[in-house]
Amino acid sequence: MADNNAETLCWNIVTAIAEERDIERDEINERIGDVIDTQALSRLAAQSSGNDSIELSVSFRIEGCYVTVTDGGEVRASCPGLVSA
């Protein structure tokens, strides 16, 4: 189950980056697993989901974007100063 959650979270991260950069998902070259432990991030996101005592906010940089994962695995990507393709 954790592997599936990590895969879903990775897919959501790739999607957020692609949408922010206005590119196709397969144009993203950097591997998320080389930047952050996706299994650990997935577990943190799952633990924070529906838990009022945990507030999650994890940010990292990948593909020229700042990615933030918050409670329950919500993903946002911001690519300041990056000219889209």
MMTF fields as JSON, N, C-alpha, C and O atoms, coordinates in Angstrom:
{
  "mmtfVersion": "1.0.0",
  "mmtfProducer": "UNKNOWN",
  "numBonds": 339,
  "numAtoms": 340,
  "numGroups": 85,
  "numChains": 1,
  "numModels": 1,
  "chainsPerModel": [1],
  "groupsPerChain": [85],
  "chainIdList": ["A"],
  "bondAtomList": [4, 2, 8, 6, 12, 10, 16, 14, 20, 18, 24, 22, 28, 26, 32, 30, 36, 34, 40, 38, 44, 42, 48, 46, 52, 50, 56, 54, 60, 58, 64, 62, 68, 66, 72, 70, 76, 74, 80, 78, 84, 82, 88, 86, 92, 90, 96, 94, 100, 98, 104, 102, 108, 106, 112, 110, 116, 114, 120, 118, 124, 122, 128, 126, 132, 130, 136, 134, 140, 138, 144, 142, 148, 146, 152, 150, 156, 154, 160, 158, 164, 162, 168, 166, 172, 170, 176, 174, 180, 178, 184, 182, 188, 186, 192, 190, 196, 194, 200, 198, 204, 202, 208, 206, 212, 210, 216, 214, 220, 218, 224, 222, 228, 226, 232, 230, 236, 234, 240, 238, 244, 242, 248, 246, 252, 250, 256, 254, 260, 258, 264, 262, 268, 266, 272, 270, 276, 274, 280, 278, 284, 282, 288, 286, 292, 290, 296, 294, 300, 298, 304, 302, 308, 306, 312, 310, 316, 314, 320, 318, 324, 322, 328, 326, 332, 330, 336, 334],
  "bondOrderList": [1, 1, 1, 1, 1, 1, 1, 1, 1, 1, 1, 1, 1, 1, 1, 1, 1, 1, 1, 1, 1, 1, 1, 1, 1, 1, 1, 1, 1, 1, 1, 1, 1, 1, 1, 1, 1, 1, 1, 1, 1, 1, 1, 1, 1, 1, 1, 1, 1, 1, 1, 1, 1, 1, 1, 1, 1, 1, 1, 1, 1, 1, 1, 1, 1, 1, 1, 1, 1, 1, 1, 1, 1, 1, 1, 1, 1, 1, 1, 1, 1, 1, 1, 1],
  "groupList": [{"groupName": "MET", "atomNameList": ["N", "CA", "C", "O"], "elementList": ["N", "C", "C", "O"], "formalChargeList": [0, 0, 0, 0], "bondAtomList": [1, 0, 2, 1, 3, 2], "bondOrderList": [1, 1, 2], "singleLetterCode": "M", "chemCompType": "L-PEPTIDE LINKING"}, {"groupName": "ALA", "atomNameList": ["N", "CA", "C", "O"], "elementList": ["N", "C", "C", "O"], "formalChargeList": [0, 0, 0, 0], "bondAtomList": [1, 0, 2, 1, 3, 2], "bondOrderList": [1, 1, 2], "singleLetterCode": "A", "chemCompType": "L-PEPTIDE LINKING"}, {"groupName": "ASP", "atomNameList": ["N", "CA", "C", "O"], "elementList": ["N", "C", "C", "O"], "formalChargeList": [0, 0, 0, 0], "bondAtomList": [1, 0, 2, 1, 3, 2], "bondOrderList": [1, 1, 2], "singleLetterCode": "D", "chemCompType": "L-PEPTIDE LINKING"}, {"groupName": "ASN", "atomNameList": ["N", "CA", "C", "O"], "elementList": ["N", "C", "C", "O"], "formalChargeList": [0, 0, 0, 0], "bondAtomList": [1, 0, 2, 1, 3, 2], "bondOrderList": [1, 1, 2], "singleLetterCode": "N", "chemCompType": "L-PEPTIDE LINKING"}, {"groupName": "GLU", "atomNameList": ["N", "CA", "C", "O"], "elementList": ["N", "C", "C", "O"], "formalChargeList": [0, 0, 0, 0], "bondAtomList": [1, 0, 2, 1, 3, 2], "bondOrderList": [1, 1, 2], "singleLetterCode": "E", "chemCompType": "L-PEPTIDE LINKING"}, {"groupName": "THR", "atomNameList": ["N", "CA", "C", "O"], "elementList": ["N", "C", "C", "O"], "formalChargeList": [0, 0, 0, 0], "bondAtomList": [1, 0, 2, 1, 3, 2], "bondOrderList": [1, 1, 2], "singleLetterCode": "T", "chemCompType": "L-PEPTIDE LINKING"}, {"groupName": "LEU", "atomNameList": ["N", "CA", "C", "O"], "elementList": ["N", "C", "C", "O"], "formalChargeList": [0, 0, 0, 0], "bondAtomList": [1, 0, 2, 1, 3, 2], "bondOrderList": [1, 1, 2], "singleLetterCode": "L", "chemCompType": "L-PEPTIDE LINKING"}, {"groupName": "CYS", "atomNameList": ["N", "CA", "C", "O"], "elementList": ["N", "C", "C", "O"], "formalChargeList": [0, 0, 0, 0], "bondAtomList": [1, 0, 2, 1, 3, 2], "bondOrderList": [1, 1, 2], "singleLetterCode": "C", "chemCompType": "L-PEPTIDE LINKING"}, {"groupName": "TRP", "atomNameList": ["N", "CA", "C", "O"], "elementList": ["N", "C", "C", "O"], "formalChargeList": [0, 0, 0, 0], "bondAtomList": [1, 0, 2, 1, 3, 2], "bondOrderList": [1, 1, 2], "singleLetterCode": "W", "chemCompType": "L-PEPTIDE LINKING"}, {"groupName": "ILE", "atomNameList": ["N", "CA", "C", "O"], "elementList": ["N", "C", "C", "O"], "formalChargeList": [0, 0, 0, 0], "bondAtomList": [1, 0, 2, 1, 3, 2], "bondOrderList": [1, 1, 2], "singleLetterCode": "I", "chemCompType": "L-PEPTIDE LINKING"}, {"groupName": "VAL", "atomNameList": ["N", "CA", "C", "O"], "elementList": ["N", "C", "C", "O"], "formalChargeList": [0, 0, 0, 0], "bondAtomList": [1, 0, 2, 1, 3, 2], "bondOrderList": [1, 1, 2], "singleLetterCode": "V", "chemCompType": "L-PEPTIDE LINKING"}, {"groupName": "ARG", "atomNameList": ["N", "CA", "C", "O"], "elementList": ["N", "C", "C", "O"], "formalChargeList": [0, 0, 0, 0], "bondAtomList": [1, 0, 2, 1, 3, 2], "bondOrderList": [1, 1, 2], "singleLetterCode": "R", "chemCompType": "L-PEPTIDE LINKING"}, {"groupName": "GLY", "atomNameList": ["N", "CA", "C", "O"], "elementList": ["N", "C", "C", "O"], "formalChargeList": [0, 0, 0, 0], "bondAtomList": [1, 0, 2, 1, 3, 2], "bondOrderList": [1, 1, 2], "singleLetterCode": "G", "chemCompType": "PEPTIDE LINKING"}, {"groupName": "GLN", "atomNameList": ["N", "CA", "C", "O"], "elementList": ["N", "C", "C", "O"], "formalChargeList": [0, 0, 0, 0], "bondAtomList": [1, 0, 2, 1, 3, 2], "bondOrderList": [1, 1, 2], "singleLetterCode": "Q", "chemCompType": "L-PEPTIDE LINKING"}, {"groupName": "SER", "atomNameList": ["N", "CA", "C", "O"], "elementList": ["N", "C", "C", "O"], "formalChargeList": [0, 0, 0, 0], "bondAtomList": [1, 0, 2, 1, 3, 2], "bondOrderList": [1, 1, 2], "singleLetterCode": "S", "chemCompType": "L-PEPTIDE LINKING"}, {"groupName": "PHE", "atomNameList": ["N", "CA", "C", "O"], "elementList": ["N", "C", "C", "O"], "formalChargeList": [0, 0, 0, 0], "bondAtomList": [1, 0, 2, 1, 3, 2], "bondOrderList": [1, 1, 2], "singleLetterCode": "F", "chemCompType": "L-PEPTIDE LINKING"}, {"groupName": "TYR", "atomNameList": ["N", "CA", "C", "O"], "elementList": ["N", "C", "C", "O"], "formalChargeList": [0, 0, 0, 0], "bondAtomList": [1, 0, 2, 1, 3, 2], "bondOrderList": [1, 1, 2], "singleLetterCode": "Y", "chemCompType": "L-PEPTIDE LINKING"}, {"groupName": "PRO", "atomNameList": ["N", "CA", "C", "O"], "elementList": ["N", "C", "C", "O"], "formalChargeList": [0, 0, 0, 0], "bondAtomList": [1, 0, 2, 1, 3, 2], "bondOrderList": [1, 1, 2], "singleLetterCode": "P", "chemCompType": "L-PEPTIDE LINKING"}],
  "groupTypeList": [0, 1, 2, 3, 3, 1, 4, 5, 6, 7, 8, 3, 9, 10, 5, 1, 9, 1, 4, 4, 11, 2, 9, 4, 11, 2, 4, 9, 3, 4, 11, 9, 12, 2, 10, 9, 2, 5, 13, 1, 6, 14, 11, 6, 1, 1, 13, 14, 14, 12, 3, 2, 14, 9, 4, 6, 14, 10, 14, 15, 11, 9, 4, 12, 7, 16, 10, 5, 10, 5, 2, 12, 12, 4, 10, 11, 1, 14, 7, 17, 12, 6, 10, 14, 1],
  "groupIdList": [1, 2, 3, 4, 5, 6, 7, 8, 9, 10, 11, 12, 13, 14, 15, 16, 17, 18, 19, 20, 21, 22, 23, 24, 25, 26, 27, 28, 29, 30, 31, 32, 33, 34, 35, 36, 37, 38, 39, 40, 41, 42, 43, 44, 45, 46, 47, 48, 49, 50, 51, 52, 53, 54, 55, 56, 57, 58, 59, 60, 61, 62, 63, 64, 65, 66, 67, 68, 69, 70, 71, 72, 73, 74, 75, 76, 77, 78, 79, 80, 81, 82, 83, 84, 85],
  "secStructList": [7, 2, 2, 2, 2, 2, 2, 2, 2, 2, 2, 2, 2, 2, 2, 2, 2, 2, 2, 2, 2, 6, 1, 7, 4, 4, 4, 7, 7, 1, 7, 4, 4, 4, 6, 1, 7, 2, 2, 2, 2, 2, 2, 2, 2, 2, 2, 2, 6, 6, 7, 6, 6, 7, 7, 7, 3, 3, 3, 3, 3, 3, 6, 6, 3, 3, 3, 3, 3, 3, 4, 4, 4, 3, 3, 3, 3, 3, 7, 6, 6, 7, 7, 7, 7],
  "xCoordList": [0.823, 0.0, 0.859, 0.552, 1.94, 2.804, 3.443, 3.596, 3.819, 4.413, 3.434, 3.819, 2.161, 1.141, 0.953, 0.805, 0.959, 0.836, 2.017, 1.838, 3.216, 4.409, 4.345, 4.71, 3.883, 3.755, 2.739, 2.97, 1.62, 0.595, 1.135, 0.913, 1.844, 2.417, 3.433, 3.449, 4.274, 5.251, 4.544, 4.95, 3.495, 2.726, 2.155, 2.182, 1.64, 1.088, 2.157, 1.9, 3.352, 4.463, 4.859, 5.013, 5.023, 5.387, 4.317, 4.637, 3.068, 1.961, 1.981, 1.796, 2.206, 2.241, 3.386, 3.217, 4.54, 5.688, 5.392, 5.632, 4.877, 4.575, 3.559, 3.711, 2.524, 1.515, 2.101, 1.817, 2.914, 3.515, 4.466, 4.516, 5.219, 6.178, 5.557, 6.206, 4.307, 3.599, 4.351, 4.609, 4.693, 5.377, 4.665, 3.791, 5.045, 4.514, 5.258, 6.414, 4.589, 5.203, 6.502, 7.453, 6.538, 7.73, 8.924, 10.008, 8.737, 9.841, 10.608, 11.626, 10.128, 10.809, 11.915, 11.657, 13.147, 14.299, 14.813, 15.331, 14.68, 15.214, 14.323, 13.098, 14.935, 14.184, 13.866, 14.751, 12.612, 12.188, 12.941, 13.335, 13.14, 13.841, 15.282, 15.869, 15.873, 17.235, 17.257, 18.318, 16.09, 15.986, 15.451, 15.902, 14.478, 13.824, 13.415, 13.157, 13.358, 12.928, 11.406, 10.672, 10.945, 9.515, 8.707, 7.552, 9.285, 8.579, 8.33, 7.226, 9.358, 9.221, 8.225, 7.397, 8.308, 7.387, 5.955, 5.04, 5.756, 4.427, 3.876, 2.702, 4.731, 4.291, 3.907, 2.89, 4.711, 4.392, 3.063, 2.24, 2.866, 1.624, 0.423, -0.621, 0.568, -0.529, -0.835, -2.001, 0.202, 0.006, -0.662, -1.422, -0.39, -0.958, -2.396, -3.114, -2.807, -4.157, -5.193, -5.225, -6.033, -7.094, -6.632, -7.41, -5.378, -4.836, -4.608, -3.696, -5.439, -5.355, -4.093, -3.748, -3.402, -2.201, -0.937, 0.141, -1.061, 0.097, -0.183, -1.204, 0.737, 0.68, 1.934, 3.049, 1.749, 2.867, 3.115, 2.183, 4.364, 4.794, 6.245, 7.155, 6.447, 7.786, 8.021, 7.223, 9.123, 9.453, 10.817, 11.729, 10.936, 12.212, 12.236, 11.206, 13.423, 13.595, 13.924, 14.781, 13.227, 13.452, 13.024, 12.012, 13.791, 13.458, 13.229, 12.394, 13.972, 13.84, 12.6, 12.291, 11.891, 10.666, 10.828, 11.585, 10.103, 9.948, 8.654, 7.586, 8.762, 7.599, 7.325, 8.238, 6.066, 5.654, 4.562, 3.572, 4.769, 3.771, 3.244, 4.015, 1.913, 1.301, 0.373, 0.329, -0.362, -1.23, -1.981, -2.599, -1.92, -2.654, -2.073, -2.658, -0.932, -0.29, -0.661, -0.439, -1.223, -1.51, -0.189, 0.74, -0.112, 1.137, 0.953, -0.039, 1.926, 1.979, 3.379, 4.363, 3.459, 4.749, 4.781, 3.797, 5.924, 6.121, 7.494, 8.49, 7.538, 8.794, 9.076, 8.909, 9.498, 9.714, 10.84, 11.907, 10.58, 11.593, 11.857, 12.719, 11.141, 11.353, 10.462, 9.249, 11.053, 10.288, 9.773, 10.556, 8.465, 7.892, 8.257, 8.56, 8.215, 8.594, 7.629, 7.808],
  "yCoordList": [-1.204, 0.0, 1.257, 2.219, 1.257, 2.433, 2.727, 3.886, 1.653, 1.851, 2.549, 3.439, 2.145, 2.753, 4.225, 5.074, 4.53, 5.923, 6.754, 7.893, 6.194, 6.904, 7.136, 8.208, 6.137, 6.291, 7.365, 8.171, 7.38, 8.399, 9.784, 10.731, 9.899, 11.185, 11.647, 12.821, 10.742, 11.089, 11.553, 12.534, 10.848, 11.229, 12.635, 13.444, 12.924, 14.25, 15.332, 16.446, 15.009, 15.966, 16.241, 17.396, 15.183, 15.335, 16.135, 17.001, 15.848, 16.564, 18.046, 18.9, 18.35, 19.751, 20.513, 21.659, 19.874, 20.514, 20.734, 21.82, 19.72, 19.829, 20.929, 21.706, 20.996, 22.043, 23.424, 24.361, 23.551, 24.855, 25.311, 26.495, 24.367, 24.701, 24.683, 25.069, 24.24, 24.137, 23.22, 23.561, 22.029, 21.01, 19.68, 19.56, 18.692, 17.339, 16.657, 16.977, 15.728, 15.026, 14.322, 14.293, 13.757, 13.002, 13.898, 13.395, 15.206, 16.138, 16.442, 17.133, 15.933, 16.131, 15.096, 13.892, 15.572, 14.683, 14.271, 13.166, 15.135, 14.859, 13.85, 13.967, 12.865, 11.84, 12.335, 12.802, 12.231, 12.686, 11.93, 12.518, 10.637, 9.812, 10.215, 9.86, 10.953, 11.457, 12.724, 13.148, 13.326, 14.594, 14.399, 15.058, 13.48, 13.288, 11.824, 11.141, 11.352, 9.986, 9.939, 10.392, 9.398, 9.415, 8.53, 8.839, 7.446, 6.574, 7.312, 7.27, 7.985, 8.74, 9.89, 10.132, 10.588, 11.69, 11.184, 11.829, 10.058, 9.461, 9.088, 9.316, 8.515, 8.142, 9.386, 9.388, 10.437, 11.687, 12.268, 12.706, 12.267, 12.801, 11.986, 12.549, 10.671, 9.812, 10.035, 10.069, 10.188, 10.404, 11.743, 11.868, 12.735, 14.064, 14.184, 15.1, 13.283, 13.33, 13.077, 12.004, 14.07, 13.931, 13.938, 13.618, 14.295, 14.328, 15.787, 16.44, 16.288, 17.693, 18.041, 19.217, 17.041, 17.327, 17.391, 17.698, 17.106, 17.149, 18.124, 18.031, 19.061, 19.958, 19.713, 19.959, 19.239, 18.89, 19.973, 20.477, 20.319, 21.19, 20.843, 21.195, 20.15, 19.759, 20.393, 20.223, 21.126, 21.79, 21.334, 21.088, 21.228, 20.878, 21.458, 21.863, 21.492, 22.061, 20.939, 20.093, 20.953, 19.964, 20.584, 21.282, 20.327, 20.803, 22.317, 22.8, 23.06, 24.511, 25.007, 26.198, 24.11, 24.472, 24.204, 23.328, 24.974, 24.687, 23.894, 24.349, 22.718, 21.859, 21.792, 21.598, 21.955, 21.848, 20.796, 20.817, 19.879, 18.858, 19.176, 19.316, 19.291, 19.639, 18.517, 17.441, 18.791, 17.797, 16.934, 17.438, 15.645, 14.701, 14.483, 13.755, 15.098, 14.9, 15.91, 15.666, 17.043, 18.101, 18.641, 18.899, 18.81, 19.214, 20.544, 20.76, 21.432, 22.692, 22.842, 22.456, 23.403, 23.678, 25.13, 25.665, 25.752, 27.127, 27.23, 26.777, 27.827, 27.949, 29.424, 29.896, 30.154, 31.594, 31.879, 31.268, 32.805, 33.233, 32.27, 32.532, 31.163, 30.176, 30.488, 30.641, 30.579, 30.818, 29.484, 28.555, 29.37, 28.094, 27.791, 28.677, 26.489, 26.009, 26.451, 26.129],
  "zCoordList": [0.0, 0.0, 0.0, -0.705, 0.79, 0.855, -0.5, -0.885, -1.227, -2.552, -3.484, -4.242, -3.428, -4.267, -3.894, -4.773, -2.591, -2.153, -2.641, -3.074, -2.573, -3.033, -4.54, -5.023, -5.276, -6.729, -7.081, -7.983, -6.376, -6.606, -6.29, -7.044, -5.173, -4.799, -5.844, -6.213, -6.319, -7.362, -8.632, -9.255, -9.005, -10.191, -10.009, -10.937, -8.817, -8.545, -8.59, -9.046, -8.12, -8.167, -9.613, -10.012, -10.391, -11.811, -12.552, -13.366, -12.273, -12.912, -12.554, -13.421, -11.276, -10.833, -11.504, -11.919, -11.605, -12.261, -13.742, -14.269, -14.406, -15.84, -16.104, -17.047, -15.274, -15.453, -15.215, -15.962, -14.18, -13.869, -14.974, -15.308, -15.54, -16.593, -17.984, -18.956, -18.088, -19.363, -20.328, -21.482, -19.797, -20.595, -20.384, -19.525, -21.169, -20.995, -19.839, -19.561, -19.18, -18.047, -18.435, -17.655, -19.639, -20.04, -20.38, -20.675, -20.341, -20.565, -19.282, -19.315, -18.159, -16.88, -16.774, -16.803, -16.652, -16.685, -15.316, -15.157, -14.338, -13.012, -12.29, -12.319, -11.648, -10.92, -9.515, -8.798, -9.13, -7.807, -6.716, -5.709, -6.914, -5.931, -5.711, -4.688, -6.651, -6.478, -5.628, -5.169, -5.418, -4.697, -3.279, -2.342, -3.128, -1.84, -1.685, -2.676, -0.464, -0.174, -0.333, 0.545, -1.436, -1.744, -0.807, -0.513, -0.338, 0.605, 1.922, 2.465, 2.427, 3.679, 3.51, 4.388, 2.391, 2.132, 2.052, 2.565, 1.426, 1.318, 2.69, 2.981, 3.528, 4.886, 5.684, 6.378, 5.591, 6.294, 5.812, 6.615, 4.508, 3.95, 4.42, 4.748, 4.451, 4.894, 6.373, 6.766, 7.191, 8.624, 8.902, 9.862, 8.081, 8.319, 7.833, 8.232, 6.991, 6.427, 7.519, 8.123, 7.764, 8.749, 10.189, 11.087, 10.428, 11.784, 12.177, 11.669, 13.08, 13.467, 14.247, 14.366, 14.778, 15.561, 14.702, 15.211, 13.415, 12.511, 11.383, 10.701, 11.195, 10.036, 9.21, 9.671, 8.013, 7.153, 6.118, 5.491, 5.95, 4.86, 4.55, 5.301, 3.437, 3.0, 1.642, 0.719, 1.525, 0.256, -0.231, 0.559, -1.533, -2.158, -3.558, -4.097, -4.139, -5.478, -6.454, -6.193, -7.577, -8.633, -9.963, -10.036, -10.994, -12.344, -12.389, -13.154, -11.568, -11.562, -10.836, -10.879, -10.174, -9.457, -7.965, -7.546, -7.191, -5.774, -5.631, -6.04, -5.052, -4.853, -3.361, -2.558, -2.999, -1.605, -1.495, -2.226, -0.563, -0.251, 1.139, 2.088, 1.253, 2.529, 2.987, 2.39, 4.055, 4.688, 3.69, 2.751, 3.903, 3.08, 1.7, 0.898, 1.401, 0.113, -0.948, -2.134, -0.548, -1.525, -2.062, -1.297, -3.375, -4.035, -4.75, -5.447, -4.566, -5.317, -5.89, -5.26, -7.082, -7.707, -8.152, -8.665, -7.945, -8.355, -8.998, -8.434, -10.176, -10.918, -11.176, -12.301, -10.156, -10.333, -11.326, -11.275, -12.213, -13.164, -14.296, -15.136, -14.344, -15.383, -16.573, -16.426, -17.729, -18.944, -19.433, -19.633, -19.631, -20.052, -21.49, -22.289, -21.787, -23.127, -24.182, -25.357]
}
